[in-house]
Amino acid sequence: MPNRRPRPTDPAPFIPRGREYADDVRDTFRGVVELARPGNCVAAGVLTATGAFVAGASGAAVPTALAAVTTVFAVAAGNAINDYFDREIDAVNRPDRPIPRGAVSPRGALATAVVWFAVAVAAALPLPPLSIGIAAVNLVALVTYTSLFKGTPGLGNALVAYLVGSTFLFGGAAVGSPRAVLVLAALAGLSTFTREVIKDVEDVAGDREEGLTTLPIAVGERRALWIGAAALVAAVAVSPLPYLSGTLGAAYLAVVAVADAVMLYAAYEGFADPAAAQRRFKYGTFLAAAAFVVGRAAVVL
């Protein structure tokens, strides 16, 4: 009797294929989520809400929420765009990221970024004009960062520093009080500049292979780390201003002193272990934000 070809009604030949398809869908879904870097997105949204709270406006839950949502989706879109342009560098430095490992195609990453940008724009439209202006500038900066500025010595680091600092400024502008968070934005921006320089030191091998001229490649790794340390010293120098001006109380000063110490140690650690220093810097940044929240809560309560 001749061999019979499987009919569509025969389930056995199609079960493995169905499992493979389900595994592919799950991997793609995980890849899309990883493109966004959910931890970074939520953190940025929290920083925006922190800026709104520190700004001191009461009864501003709706604009605060809209600003936080805008930030979350804008950061997600920016991360996806960054992965799209960095796919060849990531094949060396970060081969486990979604595009290098094949979970998401480059075209799929672009389409995902467009959707997330659209959500961010829709959430920002009801906000005050200054907030919309900051959001527009930031969206352009997120799109152009990797394609235009990342390989420019220092400029890419400064742009990322601005974007982080502007999350607080955006939150303050959303509730109509941007001036109240200027020091917080400056502290976050300067410390982020230092962390970005340390990150570039960690990524020198892949960046050099890709032909990028980052700050460590242009001036040398140790000199770049000293430049980053100088930016952090400036951040630490401005951190007591809210207490000295009487805007925030002693509770703020106590917590921000710990944050300053953590970040200064991270800058020192960056000369020996850039990866560990980056992680420590994140803790320091959040401690600094917590200092402003504690200081503001002490005034309100």
ChimeraX attribute file (.defattr): number of C-alpha atoms within 10 A of each C-alpha:
attribute: neighborCount
match mode: 1-to-1
recipient: residues
	/A:1	3
	/A:2	4
	/A:3	5
	/A:4	6
	/A:5	7
	/A:6	11
	/A:7	8
	/A:8	9
	/A:9	8
	/A:10	10
	/A:11	10
	/A:12	10
	/A:13	12
	/A:14	13
	/A:15	11
	/A:16	11
	/A:17	11
	/A:18	11
	/A:19	11
	/A:20	12
	/A:21	12
	/A:22	12
	/A:23	12
	/A:24	13
	/A:25	13
	/A:26	13
	/A:27	16
	/A:28	18
	/A:29	15
	/A:30	14
	/A:31	21
	/A:32	22
	/A:33	14
	/A:34	18
	/A:35	25
	/A:36	25
	/A:37	16
	/A:38	16
	/A:39	12
	/A:40	14
	/A:41	21
	/A:42	18
	/A:43	16
	/A:44	25
	/A:45	27
	/A:46	22
	/A:47	28
	/A:48	32
	/A:49	27
	/A:50	24
	/A:51	34
	/A:52	33
	/A:53	24
	/A:54	25
	/A:55	26
	/A:56	19
	/A:57	15
	/A:58	9
	/A:59	9
	/A:60	14
	/A:61	14
	/A:62	13
	/A:63	23
	/A:64	26
	/A:65	19
	/A:66	23
	/A:67	31
	/A:68	31
	/A:69	25
	/A:70	27
	/A:71	31
	/A:72	25
	/A:73	26
	/A:74	29
	/A:75	29
	/A:76	29
	/A:77	31
	/A:78	26
	/A:79	23
	/A:80	31
	/A:81	27
	/A:82	22
	/A:83	23
	/A:84	25
	/A:85	16
	/A:86	20
	/A:87	20
	/A:88	17
	/A:89	21
	/A:90	22
	/A:91	15
	/A:92	16
	/A:93	17
	/A:94	17
	/A:95	15
	/A:96	13
	/A:97	18
	/A:98	27
	/A:99	26
	/A:100	21
	/A:101	15
	/A:102	14
	/A:103	21
	/A:104	23
	/A:105	17
	/A:106	19
	/A:107	11
	/A:108	16
	/A:109	23
	/A:110	19
	/A:111	15
	/A:112	19
	/A:113	27
	/A:114	17
	/A:115	12
	/A:116	22
	/A:117	21
	/A:118	15
	/A:119	17
	/A:120	25
	/A:121	19
	/A:122	13
	/A:123	20
	/A:124	25
	/A:125	15
	/A:126	15
	/A:127	20
	/A:128	14
	/A:129	14
	/A:130	14
	/A:131	24
	/A:132	20
	/A:133	15
	/A:134	18
	/A:135	24
	/A:136	14
	/A:137	12
	/A:138	24
	/A:139	21
	/A:140	11
	/A:141	18
	/A:142	22
	/A:143	20
	/A:144	16
	/A:145	21
	/A:146	20
	/A:147	14
	/A:148	12
	/A:149	18
	/A:150	22
	/A:151	21
	/A:152	15
	/A:153	19
	/A:154	21
	/A:155	17
	/A:156	22
	/A:157	28
	/A:158	20
	/A:159	20
	/A:160	21
	/A:161	23
	/A:162	20
	/A:163	25
	/A:164	24
	/A:165	26
	/A:166	26
	/A:167	30
	/A:168	34
	/A:169	29
	/A:170	33
	/A:171	32
	/A:172	30
	/A:173	30
	/A:174	33
	/A:175	25
	/A:176	21
	/A:177	20
	/A:178	21
	/A:179	13
	/A:180	20
	/A:181	27
	/A:182	19
	/A:183	20
	/A:184	27
	/A:185	26
	/A:186	22
	/A:187	26
	/A:188	28
	/A:189	28
	/A:190	25
	/A:191	30
	/A:192	29
	/A:193	26
	/A:194	30
	/A:195	30
	/A:196	22
	/A:197	30
	/A:198	32
	/A:199	18
	/A:200	21
	/A:201	25
	/A:202	19
	/A:203	20
	/A:204	19
	/A:205	14
	/A:206	18
	/A:207	21
	/A:208	14
	/A:209	11
	/A:210	15
	/A:211	11
	/A:212	17
	/A:213	17
	/A:214	27
	/A:215	27
	/A:216	23
	/A:217	19
	/A:218	14
	/A:219	14
	/A:220	12
	/A:221	20
	/A:222	14
	/A:223	13
	/A:224	23
	/A:225	26
	/A:226	18
	/A:227	19
	/A:228	24
	/A:229	25
	/A:230	16
	/A:231	19
	/A:232	24
	/A:233	19
	/A:234	14
	/A:235	23
	/A:236	21
	/A:237	12
	/A:238	13
	/A:239	23
	/A:240	17
	/A:241	15
	/A:242	21
	/A:243	15
	/A:244	12
	/A:245	9
	/A:246	9
	/A:247	13
	/A:248	23
	/A:249	19
	/A:250	16
	/A:251	18
	/A:252	25
	/A:253	22
	/A:254	14
	/A:255	18
	/A:256	26
	/A:257	16
	/A:258	15
	/A:259	24
	/A:260	24
	/A:261	13
	/A:262	20
	/A:263	29
	/A:264	21
	/A:265	15
	/A:266	26
	/A:267	29
	/A:268	15
	/A:269	17
	/A:270	28
	/A:271	15
	/A:272	10
	/A:273	15
	/A:274	23
	/A:275	16
	/A:276	13
	/A:277	23
	/A:278	24
	/A:279	12
	/A:280	20
	/A:281	26
	/A:282	17
	/A:283	15
	/A:284	24
	/A:285	22
	/A:286	17
	/A:287	20
	/A:288	26
	/A:289	26
	/A:290	18
	/A:291	24
	/A:292	28
	/A:293	20
	/A:294	22
	/A:295	24
	/A:296	20
	/A:297	17
	/A:298	14
	/A:299	13
	/A:300	8
	/A:301	5
